[in-house]
Amino acid sequence: MCLNPSKSYVDNIGLDGSGVHCGNSQTLVTTENTLCTKSNLNWPTEIAESNQAVEAVKLFYKNENKPFIVRATNKLARLVIGKNIF
């Protein structure tokens, strides 16, 4: 079982394009409106898998996989000009 929170408690700040090994990506950026900051958590007494949540996670990762032509073009662009073009 994998638990995925409905609201994020972390802000992934390392994907702004300033690093050596990654480009600029908005995929994991958390906006201030969706970042959960409350510390008083109420955990449910019964834990059950949500089919709706499972399908949402599957859709997220399916959309993450860019087509081969886009990945190949970006790889070539990184080698030539140093950054992704898509």
Biopython code that builds the backbone (N, CA, C, O; Angstrom):
import numpy as np
from Bio.PDB.StructureBuilder import StructureBuilder

atoms = [
    (1, "MET", "N", (0.845, -1.168, 0.000)),
    (1, "MET", "CA", (0.000, 0.000, 0.000)),
    (1, "MET", "C", (0.894, 1.235, 0.000)),
    (1, "MET", "O", (1.934, 1.269, 0.657)),
    (2, "CYS", "N", (0.479, 2.215, -0.726)),
    (2, "CYS", "CA", (1.197, 3.480, -0.795)),
    (2, "CYS", "C", (0.235, 4.592, -0.400)),
    (2, "CYS", "O", (-0.855, 4.702, -0.962)),
    (3, "LEU", "N", (0.626, 5.395, 0.542)),
    (3, "LEU", "CA", (-0.215, 6.508, 0.975)),
    (3, "LEU", "C", (0.261, 7.784, 0.306)),
    (3, "LEU", "O", (1.427, 8.161, 0.424)),
    (4, "ASN", "N", (-0.637, 8.440, -0.389)),
    (4, "ASN", "CA", (-0.346, 9.715, -1.029)),
    (4, "ASN", "C", (-1.263, 10.770, -0.419)),
    (4, "ASN", "O", (-2.485, 10.637, -0.498)),
    (5, "PRO", "N", (-0.698, 11.816, 0.189)),
    (5, "PRO", "CA", (-1.548, 12.840, 0.810)),
    (5, "PRO", "C", (-2.330, 13.615, -0.245)),
    (5, "PRO", "O", (-1.859, 13.806, -1.366)),
    (6, "SER", "N", (-3.505, 14.049, 0.120)),
    (6, "SER", "CA", (-4.310, 14.846, -0.809)),
    (6, "SER", "C", (-3.771, 16.265, -0.926)),
    (6, "SER", "O", (-3.996, 16.933, -1.936)),
    (7, "LYS", "N", (-3.062, 16.731, 0.095)),
    (7, "LYS", "CA", (-2.404, 18.037, 0.053)),
    (7, "LYS", "C", (-0.940, 17.837, 0.414)),
    (7, "LYS", "O", (-0.611, 17.045, 1.296)),
    (8, "SER", "N", (-0.074, 18.555, -0.269)),
    (8, "SER", "CA", (1.361, 18.395, -0.059)),
    (8, "SER", "C", (1.832, 19.139, 1.187)),
    (8, "SER", "O", (1.366, 20.238, 1.486)),
    (9, "TYR", "N", (2.759, 18.518, 1.903)),
    (9, "TYR", "CA", (3.394, 19.153, 3.055)),
    (9, "TYR", "C", (4.820, 19.592, 2.731)),
    (9, "TYR", "O", (5.523, 20.102, 3.603)),
    (10, "VAL", "N", (5.249, 19.399, 1.493)),
    (10, "VAL", "CA", (6.591, 19.792, 1.077)),
    (10, "VAL", "C", (6.515, 20.685, -0.155)),
    (10, "VAL", "O", (5.593, 20.576, -0.963)),
    (11, "ASP", "N", (7.477, 21.549, -0.278)),
    (11, "ASP", "CA", (7.578, 22.425, -1.433)),
    (11, "ASP", "C", (8.863, 22.051, -2.170)),
    (11, "ASP", "O", (9.959, 22.295, -1.666)),
    (12, "ASN", "N", (8.738, 21.471, -3.338)),
    (12, "ASN", "CA", (9.894, 21.026, -4.117)),
    (12, "ASN", "C", (10.534, 22.221, -4.803)),
    (12, "ASN", "O", (10.152, 22.592, -5.912)),
    (13, "ILE", "N", (11.510, 22.818, -4.133)),
    (13, "ILE", "CA", (12.117, 24.052, -4.640)),
    (13, "ILE", "C", (13.329, 23.792, -5.527)),
    (13, "ILE", "O", (13.901, 24.736, -6.072)),
    (14, "GLY", "N", (13.733, 22.535, -5.684)),
    (14, "GLY", "CA", (14.938, 22.240, -6.438)),
    (14, "GLY", "C", (14.740, 22.040, -7.927)),
    (14, "GLY", "O", (15.647, 21.551, -8.600)),
    (15, "LEU", "N", (13.596, 22.399, -8.457)),
    (15, "LEU", "CA", (13.321, 22.182, -9.878)),
    (15, "LEU", "C", (13.138, 23.500, -10.627)),
    (15, "LEU", "O", (12.295, 23.604, -11.518)),
    (16, "ASP", "N", (13.928, 24.499, -10.261)),
    (16, "ASP", "CA", (13.776, 25.816, -10.873)),
    (16, "ASP", "C", (14.693, 26.040, -12.075)),
    (16, "ASP", "O", (14.714, 27.128, -12.650)),
    (17, "GLY", "N", (15.454, 25.005, -12.452)),
    (17, "GLY", "CA", (16.332, 25.126, -13.602)),
    (17, "GLY", "C", (17.722, 25.631, -13.262)),
    (17, "GLY", "O", (18.571, 25.723, -14.149)),
    (18, "SER", "N", (17.980, 25.961, -12.004)),
    (18, "SER", "CA", (19.293, 26.488, -11.628)),
    (18, "SER", "C", (20.303, 25.381, -11.338)),
    (18, "SER", "O", (21.497, 25.655, -11.218)),
    (19, "GLY", "N", (19.844, 24.143, -11.225)),
    (19, "GLY", "CA", (20.732, 23.030, -10.914)),
    (19, "GLY", "C", (21.449, 22.494, -12.140)),
    (19, "GLY", "O", (21.157, 22.880, -13.272)),
    (20, "VAL", "N", (22.390, 21.599, -11.891)),
    (20, "VAL", "CA", (23.197, 21.016, -12.958)),
    (20, "VAL", "C", (22.478, 19.865, -13.648)),
    (20, "VAL", "O", (22.579, 19.726, -14.867)),
    (21, "HIS", "N", (21.762, 19.044, -12.906)),
    (21, "HIS", "CA", (21.227, 17.791, -13.437)),
    (21, "HIS", "C", (19.737, 17.806, -13.767)),
    (21, "HIS", "O", (19.171, 16.753, -14.059)),
    (22, "CYS", "N", (19.103, 18.941, -13.732)),
    (22, "CYS", "CA", (17.681, 18.978, -14.105)),
    (22, "CYS", "C", (17.352, 20.318, -14.735)),
    (22, "CYS", "O", (18.007, 21.329, -14.484)),
    (23, "GLY", "N", (16.332, 20.292, -15.547)),
    (23, "GLY", "CA", (15.871, 21.517, -16.181)),
    (23, "GLY", "C", (14.762, 22.160, -15.357)),
    (23, "GLY", "O", (14.463, 21.726, -14.244)),
    (24, "ASN", "N", (14.175, 23.172, -15.908)),
    (24, "ASN", "CA", (13.075, 23.851, -15.244)),
    (24, "ASN", "C", (11.805, 23.033, -15.434)),
    (24, "ASN", "O", (11.406, 22.772, -16.569)),
    (25, "SER", "N", (11.169, 22.626, -14.350)),
    (25, "SER", "CA", (9.968, 21.804, -14.430)),
    (25, "SER", "C", (8.908, 22.345, -13.486)),
    (25, "SER", "O", (9.196, 22.658, -12.331)),
    (26, "GLN", "N", (7.689, 22.452, -13.979)),
    (26, "GLN", "CA", (6.584, 22.908, -13.147)),
    (26, "GLN", "C", (5.746, 21.743, -12.628)),
    (26, "GLN", "O", (4.726, 21.957, -11.974)),
    (27, "THR", "N", (6.171, 20.507, -12.917)),
    (27, "THR", "CA", (5.383, 19.327, -12.579)),
    (27, "THR", "C", (5.142, 19.196, -11.085)),
    (27, "THR", "O", (4.019, 18.919, -10.663)),
    (28, "LEU", "N", (6.163, 19.389, -10.293)),
    (28, "LEU", "CA", (6.039, 19.163, -8.855)),
    (28, "LEU", "C", (5.981, 20.452, -8.045)),
    (28, "LEU", "O", (6.101, 20.423, -6.820)),
    (29, "VAL", "N", (5.800, 21.568, -8.714)),
    (29, "VAL", "CA", (5.741, 22.842, -8.012)),
    (29, "VAL", "C", (4.429, 22.936, -7.248)),
    (29, "VAL", "O", (3.356, 22.656, -7.782)),
    (30, "THR", "N", (4.540, 23.335, -5.993)),
    (30, "THR", "CA", (3.367, 23.479, -5.133)),
    (30, "THR", "C", (3.080, 24.958, -4.954)),
    (30, "THR", "O", (3.946, 25.710, -4.507)),
    (31, "THR", "N", (1.881, 25.379, -5.298)),
    (31, "THR", "CA", (1.531, 26.781, -5.107)),
    (31, "THR", "C", (1.179, 27.015, -3.650)),
    (31, "THR", "O", (0.865, 26.075, -2.920)),
    (32, "GLU", "N", (1.231, 28.251, -3.237)),
    (32, "GLU", "CA", (0.948, 28.588, -1.842)),
    (32, "GLU", "C", (-0.462, 28.173, -1.448)),
    (32, "GLU", "O", (-0.701, 27.825, -0.291)),
    (33, "ASN", "N", (-1.403, 28.205, -2.394)),
    (33, "ASN", "CA", (-2.790, 27.845, -2.090)),
    (33, "ASN", "C", (-2.968, 26.362, -1.810)),
    (33, "ASN", "O", (-3.895, 25.986, -1.093)),
    (34, "THR", "N", (-2.097, 25.496, -2.359)),
    (34, "THR", "CA", (-2.277, 24.062, -2.170)),
    (34, "THR", "C", (-1.324, 23.462, -1.150)),
    (34, "THR", "O", (-1.501, 22.306, -0.764)),
    (35, "LEU", "N", (-0.316, 24.209, -0.700)),
    (35, "LEU", "CA", (0.623, 23.702, 0.284)),
    (35, "LEU", "C", (-0.052, 23.675, 1.652)),
    (35, "LEU", "O", (-0.532, 24.701, 2.135)),
    (36, "CYS", "N", (-0.086, 22.508, 2.265)),
    (36, "CYS", "CA", (-0.736, 22.345, 3.558)),
    (36, "CYS", "C", (0.226, 22.763, 4.661)),
    (36, "CYS", "O", (1.345, 22.255, 4.733)),
    (37, "THR", "N", (-0.193, 23.671, 5.507)),
    (37, "THR", "CA", (0.674, 24.161, 6.577)),
    (37, "THR", "C", (0.133, 23.853, 7.965)),
    (37, "THR", "O", (0.786, 24.181, 8.956)),
    (38, "LYS", "N", (-1.039, 23.232, 8.069)),
    (38, "LYS", "CA", (-1.582, 22.969, 9.402)),
    (38, "LYS", "C", (-0.837, 21.800, 10.049)),
    (38, "LYS", "O", (-0.442, 20.849, 9.373)),
    (39, "SER", "N", (-0.655, 21.886, 11.349)),
    (39, "SER", "CA", (0.108, 20.859, 12.051)),
    (39, "SER", "C", (-0.776, 19.934, 12.883)),
    (39, "SER", "O", (-0.308, 18.885, 13.325)),
    (40, "ASN", "N", (-2.021, 20.288, 13.107)),
    (40, "ASN", "CA", (-2.928, 19.452, 13.884)),
    (40, "ASN", "C", (-3.607, 18.459, 12.929)),
    (40, "ASN", "O", (-4.548, 18.816, 12.219)),
    (41, "LEU", "N", (-3.129, 17.232, 12.920)),
    (41, "LEU", "CA", (-3.631, 16.238, 11.987)),
    (41, "LEU", "C", (-4.547, 15.245, 12.691)),
    (41, "LEU", "O", (-4.258, 14.792, 13.798)),
    (42, "ASN", "N", (-5.646, 14.916, 12.038)),
    (42, "ASN", "CA", (-6.569, 13.908, 12.551)),
    (42, "ASN", "C", (-6.527, 12.717, 11.607)),
    (42, "ASN", "O", (-6.976, 12.804, 10.464)),
    (43, "TRP", "N", (-5.983, 11.601, 12.090)),
    (43, "TRP", "CA", (-5.860, 10.413, 11.272)),
    (43, "TRP", "C", (-7.119, 9.569, 11.387)),
    (43, "TRP", "O", (-7.681, 9.452, 12.476)),
    (44, "PRO", "N", (-7.574, 8.978, 10.286)),
    (44, "PRO", "CA", (-8.764, 8.120, 10.344)),
    (44, "PRO", "C", (-8.462, 6.841, 11.123)),
    (44, "PRO", "O", (-7.319, 6.387, 11.173)),
    (45, "THR", "N", (-9.496, 6.273, 11.724)),
    (45, "THR", "CA", (-9.305, 5.025, 12.464)),
    (45, "THR", "C", (-9.282, 3.835, 11.512)),
    (45, "THR", "O", (-8.676, 2.808, 11.816)),
    (46, "GLU", "N", (-9.938, 3.967, 10.366)),
    (46, "GLU", "CA", (-9.949, 2.890, 9.377)),
    (46, "GLU", "C", (-9.264, 3.381, 8.105)),
    (46, "GLU", "O", (-9.585, 4.449, 7.583)),
    (47, "ILE", "N", (-8.322, 2.589, 7.619)),
    (47, "ILE", "CA", (-7.610, 2.950, 6.399)),
    (47, "ILE", "C", (-8.081, 2.033, 5.275)),
    (47, "ILE", "O", (-7.999, 0.809, 5.378)),
    (48, "ALA", "N", (-8.575, 2.646, 4.199)),
    (48, "ALA", "CA", (-9.069, 1.891, 3.054)),
    (48, "ALA", "C", (-8.580, 2.563, 1.777)),
    (48, "ALA", "O", (-8.470, 3.787, 1.709)),
    (49, "GLU", "N", (-8.290, 1.756, 0.775)),
    (49, "GLU", "CA", (-7.829, 2.276, -0.501)),
    (49, "GLU", "C", (-8.981, 2.916, -1.267)),
    (49, "GLU", "O", (-10.071, 2.352, -1.362)),
    (50, "SER", "N", (-8.724, 4.091, -1.807)),
    (50, "SER", "CA", (-9.729, 4.805, -2.595)),
    (50, "SER", "C", (-9.483, 4.535, -4.073)),
    (50, "SER", "O", (-8.414, 4.853, -4.594)),
    (51, "ASN", "N", (-10.463, 3.952, -4.746)),
    (51, "ASN", "CA", (-10.326, 3.687, -6.189)),
    (51, "ASN", "C", (-10.144, 4.985, -6.970)),
    (51, "ASN", "O", (-9.394, 5.032, -7.945)),
    (52, "GLN", "N", (-10.823, 6.018, -6.541)),
    (52, "GLN", "CA", (-10.705, 7.316, -7.211)),
    (52, "GLN", "C", (-9.281, 7.856, -7.081)),
    (52, "GLN", "O", (-8.730, 8.392, -8.042)),
    (53, "ALA", "N", (-8.691, 7.718, -5.904)),
    (53, "ALA", "CA", (-7.316, 8.190, -5.694)),
    (53, "ALA", "C", (-6.323, 7.363, -6.506)),
    (53, "ALA", "O", (-5.385, 7.916, -7.080)),
    (54, "VAL", "N", (-6.518, 6.053, -6.561)),
    (54, "VAL", "CA", (-5.633, 5.185, -7.338)),
    (54, "VAL", "C", (-5.659, 5.587, -8.805)),
    (54, "VAL", "O", (-4.609, 5.682, -9.441)),
    (55, "GLU", "N", (-6.844, 5.823, -9.344)),
    (55, "GLU", "CA", (-6.965, 6.227, -10.743)),
    (55, "GLU", "C", (-6.326, 7.595, -10.990)),
    (55, "GLU", "O", (-5.721, 7.817, -12.038)),
    (56, "ALA", "N", (-6.459, 8.513, -10.026)),
    (56, "ALA", "CA", (-5.846, 9.836, -10.169)),
    (56, "ALA", "C", (-4.326, 9.733, -10.186)),
    (56, "ALA", "O", (-3.673, 10.428, -10.965)),
    (57, "VAL", "N", (-3.754, 8.884, -9.345)),
    (57, "VAL", "CA", (-2.302, 8.693, -9.313)),
    (57, "VAL", "C", (-1.834, 8.045, -10.614)),
    (57, "VAL", "O", (-0.808, 8.443, -11.166)),
    (58, "LYS", "N", (-2.573, 7.052, -11.110)),
    (58, "LYS", "CA", (-2.220, 6.414, -12.381)),
    (58, "LYS", "C", (-2.223, 7.432, -13.518)),
    (58, "LYS", "O", (-1.313, 7.443, -14.346)),
    (59, "LEU", "N", (-3.237, 8.283, -13.557)),
    (59, "LEU", "CA", (-3.345, 9.299, -14.599)),
    (59, "LEU", "C", (-2.186, 10.291, -14.515)),
    (59, "LEU", "O", (-1.637, 10.700, -15.538)),
    (60, "PHE", "N", (-1.816, 10.675, -13.289)),
    (60, "PHE", "CA", (-0.705, 11.600, -13.101)),
    (60, "PHE", "C", (0.576, 11.024, -13.700)),
    (60, "PHE", "O", (1.261, 11.703, -14.464)),
    (61, "TYR", "N", (0.903, 9.782, -13.362)),
    (61, "TYR", "CA", (2.143, 9.182, -13.855)),
    (61, "TYR", "C", (2.075, 8.855, -15.339)),
    (61, "TYR", "O", (3.100, 8.865, -16.021)),
    (62, "LYS", "N", (0.886, 8.566, -15.846)),
    (62, "LYS", "CA", (0.743, 8.330, -17.283)),
    (62, "LYS", "C", (1.045, 9.615, -18.055)),
    (62, "LYS", "O", (1.694, 9.577, -19.100)),
    (63, "ASN", "N", (0.575, 10.746, -17.538)),
    (63, "ASN", "CA", (0.811, 12.033, -18.192)),
    (63, "ASN", "C", (2.251, 12.505, -18.038)),
    (63, "ASN", "O", (2.712, 13.345, -18.811)),
    (64, "GLU", "N", (2.971, 11.972, -17.044)),
    (64, "GLU", "CA", (4.364, 12.331, -16.838)),
    (64, "GLU", "C", (5.263, 11.773, -17.937)),
    (64, "GLU", "O", (6.286, 12.375, -18.265)),
    (65, "ASN", "N", (4.897, 10.647, -18.498)),
    (65, "ASN", "CA", (5.722, 9.975, -19.500)),
    (65, "ASN", "C", (5.543, 10.675, -20.845)),
    (65, "ASN", "O", (4.566, 10.438, -21.555)),
    (66, "LYS", "N", (6.486, 11.529, -21.182)),
    (66, "LYS", "CA", (6.404, 12.266, -22.443)),
    (66, "LYS", "C", (6.705, 11.326, -23.607)),
    (66, "LYS", "O", (7.435, 10.350, -23.440)),
    (67, "PRO", "N", (6.154, 11.609, -24.773)),
    (67, "PRO", "CA", (6.426, 10.784, -25.952)),
    (67, "PRO", "C", (7.928, 10.734, -26.266)),
    (67, "PRO", "O", (8.671, 11.666, -25.959)),
    (68, "PHE", "N", (8.352, 9.640, -26.877)),
    (68, "PHE", "CA", (9.768, 9.435, -27.196)),
    (68, "PHE", "C", (10.338, 10.589, -27.999)),
    (68, "PHE", "O", (11.452, 11.033, -27.720)),
    (69, "ILE", "N", (9.612, 11.086, -28.985)),
    (69, "ILE", "CA", (10.131, 12.155, -29.846)),
    (69, "ILE", "C", (10.415, 13.419, -29.038)),
    (69, "ILE", "O", (11.386, 14.124, -29.313)),
    (70, "VAL", "N", (9.576, 13.711, -28.042)),
    (70, "VAL", "CA", (9.797, 14.886, -27.192)),
    (70, "VAL", "C", (11.028, 14.669, -26.322)),
    (70, "VAL", "O", (11.855, 15.572, -26.191)),
    (71, "ARG", "N", (11.163, 13.484, -25.726)),
    (71, "ARG", "CA", (12.324, 13.189, -24.884)),
    (71, "ARG", "C", (13.614, 13.236, -25.709)),
    (71, "ARG", "O", (14.620, 13.786, -25.261)),
    (72, "ALA", "N", (13.582, 12.658, -26.911)),
    (72, "ALA", "CA", (14.770, 12.650, -27.774)),
    (72, "ALA", "C", (15.143, 14.064, -28.209)),
    (72, "ALA", "O", (16.320, 14.424, -28.219)),
    (73, "THR", "N", (14.147, 14.861, -28.566)),
    (73, "THR", "CA", (14.400, 16.240, -28.986)),
    (73, "THR", "C", (14.997, 17.046, -27.843)),
    (73, "THR", "O", (15.942, 17.809, -28.041)),
    (74, "ASN", "N", (14.443, 16.878, -26.646)),
    (74, "ASN", "CA", (14.970, 17.590, -25.484)),
    (74, "ASN", "C", (16.396, 17.160, -25.165)),
    (74, "ASN", "O", (17.228, 17.995, -24.810)),
    (75, "LYS", "N", (16.684, 15.878, -25.287)),
    (75, "LYS", "CA", (18.046, 15.386, -25.041)),
    (75, "LYS", "C", (19.021, 16.032, -26.013)),
    (75, "LYS", "O", (20.081, 16.511, -25.612)),
    (76, "LEU", "N", (18.660, 16.044, -27.288)),
    (76, "LEU", "CA", (19.503, 16.667, -28.304)),
    (76, "LEU", "C", (19.667, 18.165, -28.032)),
    (76, "LEU", "O", (20.765, 18.706, -28.157)),
    (77, "ALA", "N", (18.573, 18.826, -27.661)),
    (77, "ALA", "CA", (18.627, 20.256, -27.368)),
    (77, "ALA", "C", (19.537, 20.536, -26.172)),
    (77, "ALA", "O", (20.283, 21.515, -26.180)),
    (78, "ARG", "N", (19.482, 19.680, -25.143)),
    (78, "ARG", "CA", (20.362, 19.865, -23.987)),
    (78, "ARG", "C", (21.825, 19.723, -24.380)),
    (78, "ARG", "O", (22.685, 20.434, -23.859)),
    (79, "LEU", "N", (22.109, 18.803, -25.302)),
    (79, "LEU", "CA", (23.486, 18.616, -25.754)),
    (79, "LEU", "C", (23.980, 19.797, -26.591)),
    (79, "LEU", "O", (25.146, 20.183, -26.512)),
    (80, "VAL", "N", (23.074, 20.366, -27.395)),
    (80, "VAL", "CA", (23.456, 21.439, -28.321)),
    (80, "VAL", "C", (23.387, 22.818, -27.670)),
    (80, "VAL", "O", (24.358, 23.573, -27.706)),
    (81, "ILE", "N", (22.236, 23.147, -27.072)),
    (81, "ILE", "CA", (22.051, 24.500, -26.527)),
    (81, "ILE", "C", (21.992, 24.553, -25.001)),
    (81, "ILE", "O", (21.915, 25.633, -24.415)),
    (82, "GLY", "N", (22.028, 23.385, -24.363)),
    (82, "GLY", "CA", (22.104, 23.361, -22.905)),
    (82, "GLY", "C", (20.794, 23.436, -22.160)),
    (82, "GLY", "O", (20.788, 23.566, -20.936)),
    (83, "LYS", "N", (19.658, 23.354, -22.884)),
    (83, "LYS", "CA", (18.364, 23.370, -22.190)),
    (83, "LYS", "C", (17.298, 22.687, -23.019)),
    (83, "LYS", "O", (17.432, 22.541, -24.234)),
    (84, "ASN", "N", (16.222, 22.265, -22.338)),
    (84, "ASN", "CA", (15.081, 21.657, -23.037)),
    (84, "ASN", "C", (14.363, 22.703, -23.868)),
    (84, "ASN", "O", (14.374, 23.888, -23.536)),
    (85, "ILE", "N", (13.732, 22.256, -24.962)),
    (85, "ILE", "CA", (12.916, 23.185, -25.757)),
    (85, "ILE", "C", (11.436, 22.865, -25.631)),
    (85, "ILE", "O", (10.597, 23.667, -26.042)),
    (86, "PHE", "N", (11.098, 21.706, -25.069)),
    (86, "PHE", "CA", (9.699, 21.347, -24.820)),
    (86, "PHE", "C", (9.470, 21.194, -23.342)),
    (86, "PHE", "O", (8.354, 20.893, -22.918)),
]
sb = StructureBuilder()
sb.init_structure("model")
sb.init_model(0)
sb.init_chain("A")
sb.init_seg("    ")
for serial, (resi, resn, name, xyz) in enumerate(atoms, 1):
    if name == "N":
        sb.init_residue(resn, " ", resi, " ")
    sb.init_atom(name, np.array(xyz, "f"), 0.0, 1.0, " ", f" {name:<3s}", serial, name[0])
structure = sb.get_structure()
